[in-house]
């Protein structure tokens, strides 16, 4: 009961400070798959602290002591290195297996944050024009997705540049429970996830975070072109 009282007090305080209703706070917390405000606050605090620390390290090591020209060259090289790593480790056989799973499925669901999903819009359009049901869902919508879409003839593609704030594990577990094929496209290797999914495709440079979007664009475009070529 003490925890329930504390939870109610904290939620009321936040609602008052934000000038919104308590119900709005509760909807926000549930939308992003948190069990309660305490869990949300703890994770937010941890992630904010970690982000601040990483940013300070990045700035001190890579930016503050460089000229404008050096910064420009440094960022260009970061993107180039990421793309080169993706090309050098490109596994066309695995990508073609993904295309084959798309062909054999009844529906394909892509899960990620909005930045991840942007790189797969053309692939979605290609799948739709090929007669496939293809969905792009932000991870915050996975509870709705889990309830209505996954079945044994589904393919679920989880796109995740790096470990972060959002939760993909519930969607992954649910997809496996109903017999869906699960593809995980990710920049950072995770053995626990790789052991659970049907295909784990890694690209880019581990722990390089945002520069991975350069490679993610390439992977999304390549999958679309392979679908055009092989459907």
Backbone bond lengths (Angstrom), bond angles and torsions (degrees), N, CA, C in turn:
res aa  C-N    CA-C-N  psi(-1)  N-CA   C-N-CA  omega(-1)  CA-C   N-CA-C  phi
1 X - - - 1.467 - - 1.523 111.05 -
2 X 1.349 117.55 -37.30 1.455 120.56 179.67 1.523 110.94 -58.90
3 X 1.334 116.99 -40.77 1.458 120.83 178.98 1.523 110.73 -65.16
4 X 1.330 117.27 -38.13 1.463 120.56 179.15 1.526 110.53 -65.49
5 X 1.339 116.58 -40.38 1.469 120.58 178.81 1.526 110.07 -64.45
6 X 1.348 116.27 -44.58 1.460 120.45 178.81 1.520 110.77 -62.07
7 X 1.334 116.45 -43.32 1.467 120.89 179.26 1.525 110.72 -59.06
8 X 1.343 116.69 -46.04 1.461 121.56 -179.79 1.521 110.87 -63.21
9 X 1.326 116.36 -42.19 1.467 120.61 -179.75 1.526 111.01 -63.27
10 X 1.333 117.11 -46.78 1.459 120.93 -178.47 1.522 111.49 -64.48
11 X 1.325 116.40 -41.15 1.464 120.05 179.30 1.519 111.02 -65.39
12 X 1.321 117.20 -41.82 1.466 121.15 177.46 1.523 111.26 -62.24
13 X 1.330 117.03 -42.29 1.458 121.45 179.39 1.526 111.01 -62.43
14 X 1.330 116.29 -44.82 1.455 120.25 179.91 1.520 110.89 -64.23
15 X 1.327 117.38 -42.99 1.463 121.35 179.12 1.525 110.94 -60.98
16 X 1.336 116.03 -40.65 1.469 119.94 -179.84 1.529 110.85 -66.26
17 X 1.333 117.01 -45.19 1.459 120.57 -178.17 1.527 111.86 -67.79
18 X 1.323 116.67 -34.45 1.466 120.34 -179.15 1.521 112.40 -86.72
19 X 1.334 116.07 -5.89 1.463 122.06 -179.80 1.530 111.43 58.98
20 X 1.336 115.33 42.78 1.464 121.21 174.75 1.526 107.46 -131.77
21 X 1.318 115.83 170.53 1.462 119.44 -179.18 1.527 111.14 -78.14
22 X 1.317 115.47 158.27 1.465 120.59 176.28 1.529 110.25 -62.58
23 X 1.329 116.05 -34.93 1.469 120.07 178.84 1.530 111.13 -62.79
24 X 1.337 116.39 -36.45 1.467 120.11 178.46 1.518 111.04 -64.96
25 X 1.339 115.92 -39.49 1.460 120.19 177.17 1.528 110.11 -63.11
26 X 1.320 116.57 -44.50 1.467 120.93 -179.33 1.526 111.43 -62.95
27 X 1.344 116.45 -40.88 1.471 119.87 179.30 1.522 110.76 -64.66
28 X 1.330 116.02 -40.57 1.464 120.39 179.23 1.524 110.58 -61.59
29 X 1.328 116.61 -45.77 1.464 121.34 -178.49 1.523 110.79 -63.35
30 X 1.334 117.37 -44.06 1.463 121.02 -179.89 1.525 111.52 -69.00
31 X 1.329 116.50 -34.23 1.461 120.74 -179.10 1.519 111.23 -58.35
32 X 1.326 115.76 -37.43 1.461 119.90 -178.33 1.530 112.76 -99.18
33 X 1.331 116.08 21.68 1.469 123.59 168.28 1.523 114.96 68.98
34 X 1.338 117.15 23.38 1.458 119.62 174.07 1.525 109.50 -87.00
35 X 1.326 115.91 146.56 1.457 119.94 -179.54 1.520 111.87 -74.50
36 X 1.321 117.17 -33.96 1.459 121.51 -178.77 1.522 109.99 -161.77
37 X 1.325 115.16 174.67 1.458 120.02 -177.65 1.524 111.90 -65.34
38 X 1.325 116.85 -35.53 1.460 120.36 179.72 1.530 110.78 -59.60
39 X 1.324 116.29 -44.41 1.459 120.31 179.04 1.523 110.68 -63.49
40 X 1.336 115.64 -43.29 1.463 120.45 178.26 1.520 110.94 -60.43
41 X 1.335 117.24 -47.66 1.459 121.47 -176.89 1.529 111.50 -64.53
42 X 1.331 116.51 -41.19 1.462 120.41 -179.47 1.521 111.25 -64.34
43 X 1.337 116.00 -46.62 1.454 119.62 -178.75 1.522 111.26 -68.30
44 X 1.323 116.96 -39.73 1.457 120.28 178.61 1.522 110.68 -61.78
45 X 1.332 116.70 -43.91 1.458 120.87 179.29 1.524 111.28 -62.45
46 X 1.322 115.72 -43.65 1.465 120.03 -179.73 1.517 111.39 -63.97
47 X 1.334 116.12 -46.45 1.457 120.30 -178.18 1.522 111.85 -67.20
48 X 1.326 117.32 -37.49 1.461 120.87 179.12 1.522 110.64 -65.50
49 X 1.319 116.29 -43.34 1.466 120.62 177.92 1.521 110.90 -62.31
50 X 1.333 116.01 -44.33 1.457 120.48 179.73 1.523 111.22 -64.50
51 X 1.327 116.71 -41.88 1.457 121.05 178.78 1.520 110.99 -62.77
52 X 1.332 116.81 -43.96 1.460 121.32 179.03 1.526 110.85 -61.69
53 X 1.313 116.31 -43.36 1.464 120.59 179.63 1.527 110.89 -63.32
54 X 1.335 116.15 -47.99 1.463 119.91 -178.98 1.518 111.80 -62.96
55 X 1.338 116.54 -37.22 1.459 120.43 179.32 1.524 111.02 -65.60
56 X 1.329 116.66 -42.34 1.467 120.28 178.80 1.524 111.21 -63.19
57 X 1.334 116.04 -42.45 1.462 119.90 178.16 1.521 110.32 -63.32
58 X 1.340 116.09 -44.50 1.461 120.64 -179.76 1.523 111.09 -60.96
59 X 1.328 116.58 -46.83 1.462 120.51 -178.32 1.519 111.46 -63.95
60 X 1.314 116.62 -44.34 1.464 119.85 -177.15 1.523 111.60 -67.27
61 X 1.321 116.65 -33.24 1.459 120.01 -176.87 1.523 113.35 -86.65
62 X 1.322 116.71 -33.65 1.462 118.76 -166.07 1.525 116.59 -121.22
63 X 1.303 119.04 -13.85 1.460 119.36 -171.26 1.530 113.69 -123.35
64 X 1.304 117.69 -51.75 1.463 121.63 -167.06 1.520 113.75 -60.74
65 X 1.318 117.62 -29.36 1.458 119.87 -176.52 1.524 112.44 -105.34
66 X 1.323 116.06 18.00 1.458 120.58 179.02 1.524 110.37 -109.93
67 X 1.329 115.98 153.92 1.462 121.07 173.30 1.521 108.89 -78.40
68 X 1.331 116.60 169.81 1.468 120.41 178.01 1.527 111.07 -58.74
69 X 1.330 115.58 -41.45 1.458 119.65 -179.82 1.529 111.24 -66.05
70 X 1.321 115.93 -38.89 1.463 120.10 179.28 1.529 111.55 -67.26
71 X 1.325 116.31 -37.14 1.466 120.01 176.83 1.524 110.33 -63.15
72 X 1.339 115.38 -44.48 1.464 120.30 179.11 1.525 110.89 -59.62
73 X 1.316 116.68 -45.88 1.459 121.40 -179.65 1.530 111.40 -67.01
74 X 1.323 115.91 -38.95 1.466 120.90 -179.63 1.528 111.04 -61.54
75 X 1.339 117.02 -47.38 1.462 120.69 -178.81 1.526 111.26 -66.34
76 X 1.332 115.85 -40.03 1.463 119.53 176.85 1.522 110.71 -60.08
77 X 1.328 116.66 -43.60 1.460 120.89 -178.49 1.521 111.53 -66.46
78 X 1.346 116.31 -36.64 1.461 120.27 177.31 1.528 110.93 -59.54
79 X 1.332 115.47 -47.32 1.472 120.32 179.76 1.524 111.03 -65.24
80 X 1.320 115.54 -42.63 1.464 120.00 -179.22 1.524 111.21 -63.75
81 X 1.326 116.65 -43.73 1.468 120.73 179.31 1.523 111.12 -60.76
82 X 1.330 115.86 -39.15 1.456 119.80 -179.84 1.520 110.89 -65.15
83 X 1.318 115.67 -45.17 1.462 120.11 -178.96 1.527 111.45 -66.92
84 X 1.327 116.33 -40.24 1.471 120.41 178.45 1.528 110.49 -62.64
85 X 1.337 116.94 -42.55 1.467 120.64 178.58 1.525 110.94 -61.48
86 X 1.322 116.42 -39.57 1.465 120.60 178.24 1.521 111.10 -63.51
87 X 1.322 116.24 -43.55 1.469 120.25 -179.65 1.522 111.22 -68.29
88 X 1.323 117.62 -41.70 1.465 120.56 -178.10 1.525 111.89 -64.72
89 X 1.321 116.54 -32.00 1.465 121.06 -178.58 1.530 112.77 -102.50
90 X 1.323 115.94 14.08 1.459 120.30 -177.39 1.525 110.82 -60.18
91 X 1.322 115.90 130.75 1.465 122.28 -179.62 1.526 108.19 -117.08
92 X 1.323 115.25 87.98 1.463 120.07 -177.08 1.522 111.67 -64.48
93 X 1.312 117.24 -33.43 1.467 119.89 179.67 1.524 110.55 -61.42
94 X 1.329 116.38 -42.68 1.464 119.80 178.78 1.519 111.14 -68.78
95 X 1.321 117.14 -40.15 1.463 119.83 178.17 1.528 110.75 -62.76
96 X 1.313 117.02 -36.95 1.465 120.14 177.33 1.527 111.46 -69.72
97 X 1.335 117.35 -31.19 1.467 120.19 173.10 1.523 110.39 -63.43
98 X 1.327 115.86 -38.73 1.465 120.35 177.20 1.522 110.02 -62.78
99 X 1.326 116.37 -45.29 1.464 120.78 178.10 1.526 110.27 -59.46
100 X 1.328 117.41 -41.08 1.462 121.07 179.26 1.527 111.19 -64.12
101 X 1.329 117.19 -39.82 1.468 120.15 176.02 1.525 110.61 -62.18
102 X 1.332 116.54 -39.11 1.466 119.93 176.16 1.528 110.43 -59.50
103 X 1.330 116.49 -45.13 1.466 121.26 -177.94 1.529 111.77 -62.37
104 X 1.318 116.73 -37.11 1.463 121.19 -174.49 1.522 113.22 -86.16
105 X 1.317 117.78 -8.61 1.466 121.10 -173.81 1.526 112.10 -88.34
106 X 1.328 114.79 162.89 1.463 120.71 171.12 1.521 110.88 -88.39
107 X 1.319 116.51 -34.06 1.460 120.38 -179.94 1.520 109.85 -151.20
108 X 1.327 114.98 152.04 1.464 122.34 179.99 1.521 108.26 -126.20
109 X 1.316 116.31 127.08 1.462 121.71 179.99 1.519 109.23 -118.69
110 X 1.334 116.27 124.39 1.459 122.20 176.30 1.524 108.64 -101.40
111 X 1.314 116.70 129.47 1.460 122.39 178.72 1.522 109.79 -120.21
112 X 1.325 116.09 134.49 1.463 120.59 177.77 1.508 109.23 178.89
113 X 1.324 117.36 -174.69 1.456 117.34 171.61 1.525 107.86 -85.00
114 X 1.323 116.89 173.37 1.467 119.27 -171.79 1.520 112.32 -64.76
115 X 1.327 118.22 -28.58 1.462 120.61 178.64 1.523 110.35 -70.96
116 X 1.331 116.61 -41.95 1.465 120.32 176.64 1.526 110.86 -60.59
117 X 1.319 115.82 -47.40 1.464 121.20 -173.45 1.521 112.50 -66.80
118 X 1.332 117.07 -28.95 1.466 120.13 179.32 1.524 111.87 -54.88
119 X 1.333 116.50 -33.49 1.463 120.32 -175.93 1.529 112.64 -77.34
120 X 1.334 117.30 -3.53 1.465 120.62 -176.78 1.528 112.39 -119.15
121 X 1.318 116.73 13.56 1.465 120.21 -179.42 1.529 111.65 -64.10
122 X 1.331 117.12 -45.11 1.467 119.68 -179.74 1.524 111.13 -65.05
123 X 1.321 116.73 -36.65 1.463 119.97 176.40 1.521 110.47 -63.94
124 X 1.319 117.04 -41.79 1.466 120.12 177.17 1.526 110.79 -59.43
125 X 1.332 116.91 -45.55 1.467 121.05 -179.72 1.527 110.47 -61.08
126 X 1.338 116.64 -42.74 1.463 120.52 178.48 1.528 110.62 -60.45
127 X 1.318 116.84 -44.14 1.467 120.41 179.91 1.527 111.27 -64.83
128 X 1.325 116.29 -41.02 1.466 120.27 178.78 1.527 111.35 -62.87
129 X 1.335 116.84 -43.20 1.462 120.15 -179.38 1.527 111.97 -72.04
130 X 1.329 116.36 -13.16 1.469 120.80 175.57 1.522 111.69 -93.70
131 X 1.334 116.28 7.43 1.453 120.58 176.56 1.509 115.30 88.73
132 X 1.332 117.66 11.52 1.456 121.47 179.37 1.531 110.60 -96.45
133 X 1.317 115.94 146.07 1.463 120.43 170.51 1.525 107.03 -81.16
134 X 1.313 117.00 115.78 1.466 120.94 -176.59 1.520 109.10 -128.69
135 X 1.319 115.89 126.68 1.461 121.53 -174.98 1.526 110.29 -122.47
136 X 1.321 115.51 142.58 1.461 121.95 169.93 1.520 107.41 -113.85
137 X 1.317 116.98 118.90 1.461 120.42 -179.33 1.520 110.68 -126.71
138 X 1.326 114.97 131.62 1.459 119.14 171.50 1.521 108.76 -66.08
139 X 1.314 115.37 150.05 1.461 119.35 -175.39 1.523 111.72 -60.16
140 X 1.329 117.24 -26.64 1.468 120.22 179.17 1.521 111.96 -66.12
141 X 1.334 116.80 -15.56 1.458 121.06 -178.91 1.526 112.73 -99.55
142 X 1.325 117.97 8.58 1.463 119.53 -171.97 1.515 113.61 -66.73
143 X 1.322 118.91 -26.38 1.466 118.76 178.11 1.523 110.38 -63.10
144 X 1.325 116.85 -42.99 1.461 120.84 176.86 1.523 110.42 -65.24
145 X 1.327 116.30 -42.97 1.454 120.58 -179.72 1.520 110.41 -60.69
146 X 1.312 117.41 -45.87 1.456 121.24 -177.67 1.523 111.10 -59.73
147 X 1.315 115.89 -34.82 1.457 119.86 -174.59 1.525 112.79 -72.67
148 X 1.326 118.34 -26.32 1.457 118.82 -168.30 1.526 116.21 -124.28
149 X 1.319 119.88 -19.83 1.459 118.41 -167.14 1.522 115.87 -113.12
150 X 1.302 119.74 -38.44 1.459 120.04 -171.31 1.528 111.83 -72.51
151 X 1.328 116.43 133.32 1.463 122.61 172.72 1.519 108.10 -152.02
152 X 1.327 116.61 -175.87 1.464 119.74 -174.35 1.524 113.17 -67.55
153 X 1.320 117.81 -13.73 1.461 121.36 178.40 1.525 112.75 -104.04
154 X 1.319 116.26 12.07 1.465 121.39 -179.64 1.526 111.06 -92.56
155 X 1.325 114.41 152.74 1.465 121.61 166.71 1.520 107.03 -117.91
156 X 1.310 116.56 127.75 1.460 122.13 -179.75 1.523 107.97 -114.22
157 X 1.331 116.04 121.23 1.463 121.82 179.99 1.524 108.24 -109.60
158 X 1.319 116.37 114.26 1.460 121.27 178.41 1.522 107.92 -100.28
159 X 1.325 116.00 124.07 1.463 121.82 -177.25 1.523 108.03 -112.57
160 X 1.307 116.28 123.98 1.458 119.32 -175.16 1.516 108.75 -149.76
161 X 1.327 116.18 111.35 1.458 119.79 -178.12 1.522 111.14 -64.76
162 X 1.325 117.19 -40.94 1.465 120.35 -176.73 1.521 109.61 -159.39
163 X 1.331 116.57 168.92 1.456 120.49 172.85 1.515 108.63 -59.15
164 X 1.325 117.18 136.76 1.447 117.90 -176.86 1.504 113.63 -160.25
165 X 1.307 114.50 -152.79 1.456 122.67 -168.39 1.518 112.72 -76.53
166 X 1.325 117.45 -29.80 1.457 120.03 -170.74 1.525 112.49 -91.39
167 X 1.317 115.83 165.38 1.458 122.40 -173.76 1.530 110.00 -113.92
168 X 1.323 115.15 121.89 1.453 120.55 178.12 1.523 111.88 -109.61
169 X 1.317 117.12 -12.28 1.457 120.05 -168.25 1.524 113.09 -65.62
170 X 1.334 118.28 -38.28 1.463 120.06 179.90 1.525 110.98 -62.46
171 X 1.330 115.94 -43.58 1.462 119.83 179.64 1.523 110.57 -63.78
172 X 1.322 116.66 -41.41 1.460 120.74 179.08 1.526 111.07 -61.91
173 X 1.318 116.11 -47.47 1.462 120.26 -178.34 1.523 111.41 -63.56
174 X 1.337 116.61 -41.19 1.461 119.70 -179.42 1.519 111.27 -66.02
175 X 1.325 116.28 -41.20 1.462 120.04 179.26 1.525 110.92 -61.19
176 X 1.319 116.77 -41.80 1.462 120.13 179.21 1.526 111.41 -67.10
177 X 1.321 117.16 -37.32 1.466 121.17 -178.26 1.524 112.12 -61.88
178 X 1.335 116.60 -36.74 1.466 119.54 -177.80 1.525 112.28 -91.37
179 X 1.334 117.28 2.35 1.455 120.36 175.45 1.509 115.51 88.45
180 X 1.334 118.13 12.96 1.464 120.85 177.57 1.527 110.10 -71.64
181 X 1.317 116.01 153.64 1.456 121.14 172.80 1.532 107.98 -82.49
182 X 1.325 115.91 133.19 1.462 119.91 -177.12 1.526 109.82 -118.08
183 X 1.330 114.66 126.83 1.466 122.43 176.12 1.524 107.36 -114.79
184 X 1.297 116.40 130.72 1.472 120.26 -179.97 1.522 108.06 -118.55
185 X 1.319 117.08 115.74 1.464 122.88 179.46 1.523 107.19 -106.10
186 X 1.322 115.81 118.29 1.460 118.31 -168.53 1.528 110.57 -152.37
187 X 1.309 115.83 146.89 1.459 120.63 179.65 1.534 112.00 -82.24
188 X 1.316 117.35 -34.68 1.467 121.63 -177.42 1.525 109.72 -102.37
189 X 1.315 117.45 131.63 1.463 120.38 -178.62 1.522 110.47 -72.19
190 X 1.336 115.41 139.16 1.458 122.13 177.56 1.526 107.30 -139.39
191 X 1.316 116.63 105.75 1.468 120.87 -174.91 1.522 112.05 -62.00
192 X 1.329 116.84 -39.92 1.463 120.33 -179.12 1.520 110.99 -58.95
193 X 1.337 116.18 -43.57 1.463 120.52 178.31 1.523 110.53 -71.22
194 X 1.324 116.81 -43.74 1.467 120.92 -177.95 1.524 111.70 -58.25
195 X 1.323 117.14 -35.03 1.464 121.07 179.95 1.528 112.69 -71.29
196 X 1.330 117.19 -19.45 1.462 120.60 -175.87 1.527 113.44 -94.09
197 X 1.316 117.27 -25.53 1.461 119.78 -170.65 1.521 111.29 -98.18
198 X 1.333 115.03 165.99 1.463 120.20 179.32 1.521 111.59 -77.23
199 X 1.324 116.32 -40.24 1.466 121.13 177.38 1.523 108.71 -136.73
200 X 1.317 115.86 126.29 1.466 121.48 173.51 1.523 106.40 -113.70
201 X 1.337 116.00 114.45 1.472 119.38 -178.76 1.520 109.17 -113.27
202 X 1.337 115.00 119.18 1.460 120.14 -179.35 1.523 109.84 -107.10
203 X 1.309 116.05 145.22 1.461 121.97 -178.60 1.526 108.79 -140.86
204 X 1.315 116.12 173.42 1.460 121.18 171.25 1.520 114.44 67.61
205 X 1.331 114.50 -154.24 1.464 123.68 -178.45 1.521 108.11 -115.43
206 X 1.323 116.90 124.50 1.461 119.82 -178.23 1.525 111.59 -56.80
207 X 1.337 113.88 140.34 1.469 123.67 174.88 1.524 113.33 63.61
208 X 1.316 117.74 19.20 1.471 119.56 176.79 1.521 112.10 -92.32
209 X 1.298 117.33 -2.52 1.463 126.33 171.99 1.520 111.66 51.42
210 X 1.336 119.49 -112.83 1.461 121.60 -165.91 1.521 114.70 -63.96
211 X 1.338 118.74 -28.81 1.463 117.97 177.76 1.526 111.13 -64.24
212 X 1.319 116.80 -15.75 1.457 120.43 177.54 1.515 113.81 -63.61
213 X 1.329 117.73 -20.86 1.464 119.55 179.74 1.527 111.67 -65.81
214 X 1.329 117.21 -26.06 1.463 120.38 175.10 1.529 109.48 -60.84
215 X 1.322 115.50 -46.21 1.463 120.19 -179.86 1.524 112.35 -74.07
216 X 1.331 116.36 -33.99 1.460 119.29 179.95 1.526 110.57 -63.22
217 X 1.328 116.99 -37.88 1.469 121.15 174.73 1.529 109.87 -58.84
218 X 1.319 115.96 -45.25 1.466 121.30 -179.84 1.529 111.33 -61.38
219 X 1.330 117.04 -44.89 1.468 121.21 -179.49 1.528 110.65 -64.64
220 X 1.335 117.02 -43.51 1.458 120.54 178.77 1.519 112.44 -61.82
221 X 1.339 115.69 -44.64 1.466 120.23 178.56 1.525 111.16 -65.45
222 X 1.321 116.54 -40.85 1.462 120.11 -178.93 1.525 111.30 -64.96
223 X 1.313 117.52 -42.23 1.465 120.14 177.25 1.522 111.07 -61.43
224 X 1.327 116.03 -40.07 1.472 119.02 178.60 1.521 110.81 -62.18
225 X 1.337 117.32 -45.60 1.465 121.17 -179.26 1.529 111.10 -66.95
226 X 1.322 117.31 -35.78 1.468 119.94 176.91 1.525 111.27 -67.10
227 X 1.324 116.52 -34.11 1.472 119.74 175.05 1.521 110.66 -65.72
228 X 1.327 116.95 -42.67 1.464 120.78 177.48 1.529 110.00 -59.73
229 X 1.309 115.66 -42.11 1.472 121.46 -176.37 1.528 112.63 -73.66
230 X 1.326 118.16 -32.03 1.469 120.35 -167.69 1.527 115.49 -117.15
231 X 1.328 118.66 -5.45 1.473 118.96 177.71 1.526 109.76 -73.37
